[in-house]
Amino acid sequence: MVLELVAVGLRQAELREYEVRPPGAGEVFIRSRLSAEKHGTNLLFYRGQSPFTDKTFDGQHGLFMPLEPPPPPGQGIYMPLGNLTVGCVEEVGEGVESLRIGDRVYGYLPIRETHTVPADRVQRAPEGVSDEMLACLDPALVALTGIREGNVRLGETVAIFGMGAIGLMAVTLSRLAGAALTIAVEPLPLRAQLARPYGADLLIDPTADPDVGLRIRAATDMRGVDISLETSGSHAALHHAIRGTCYGGTIVPVAWYHGGAQELQLGDEWHFNRQTLVSGARLESVPYRDHPRWDPQRIERTVLALFAQRKLTTEGMLRPRVPLAQAAQAYRLIDEHPEECVKLAVDYP
């Protein structure tokens, strides 16, 4: 019996059996070793909160349009869960020359014991980069993109909102980029306690200091930081990122937002301080602003090199980490109790 983790309805995660298929021409058969989930994005689909619940994206014109006909109210979903998997090639199909049996590989694959996929869906894992690092590759890619979009340079002051996997990676990358001061903002103690080991100079708890923007200003002689990255998906956090950023500074919203934005008061500091709000930390939105010098492949090569050089870590990030048998319960945990989680990881028997 082989199992995969799927959503069988809104906020309903289950382990299900599936049929194993041998590889065909151009395909490989992979046995999973470690998987991880992408909390911000995939949880929006799981909860039915993404724009795709009742809209479709017109890529040609860059517009969301209503689904026609509109979906019935409360329509359920069926989708695989999980974001990235590290595994080992056990079989190769005819014509596959890029991979061999025994190769350790990684790719954007769901939480599933085995995978039969085209060989170009996965990459051979580099030496010196652990399974744990590869499982956290996606947040590192997003974090690096956000740091580059914010143009963090030597001597800049930076505030990063949200100490999930992306925020923690961004803290380290901010320091590597030469930031003179990196401020971390996080209300959840489990995540907040990781901020300093990842490189934060100052930690702000919004539950203790509700006016986070003013607290950031006070930490910078009331000037405000040069750059803010908002990774949490909270509109209130985005408001305080704007409030805490200096005149002419840059704010990079990295998260995928949903719902109304009552806490985002654009008539306040945003209207008066000539700041730049930069959209664009989404990896798949290509070409990048600095194309052709930078593209998704270069971002990935850079992150893998930082992992191999031990300049970027995943220490303490994979929480909870559970065997596949407990994956459905763990998925409900990350949905309902984020205070107990950072990034879900699943091990296989």
Buried (B, 14 or more C-beta within 10 A) or exposed (E): EBBBBBBEBBBBBBBBEBEEEEBEEBBBBBBBBBBBBBBBBBBBBBBBBBEEBBBEEEEEEEEEEEEEEEEEEEEEBEEBBBBBBBBBBBBBBEEBEEBEEEBBBBBBBBBBBBBBBBBEBBBEBBEEBBBBBBBBBBBBBBBBBBBBBBBBEEEBBBBBBBBBBBBBBBBBBBBBBEBEBBBBBBBBEBBBEBBEEBBBBBBBBBEEBEEBBBBBBEBBEEBBBBBBBBBBBBBBBBBBBBBBBBEEBBBBBBBBBBEEBEEBBEEEBBEEBEBEBBEBBEBEEEEBEEEEEBEBEEBBEBBBBBBBEEEBBBEBBBBBBBEBEBBBEBBBBBBEEBEEBBBBBBBBE
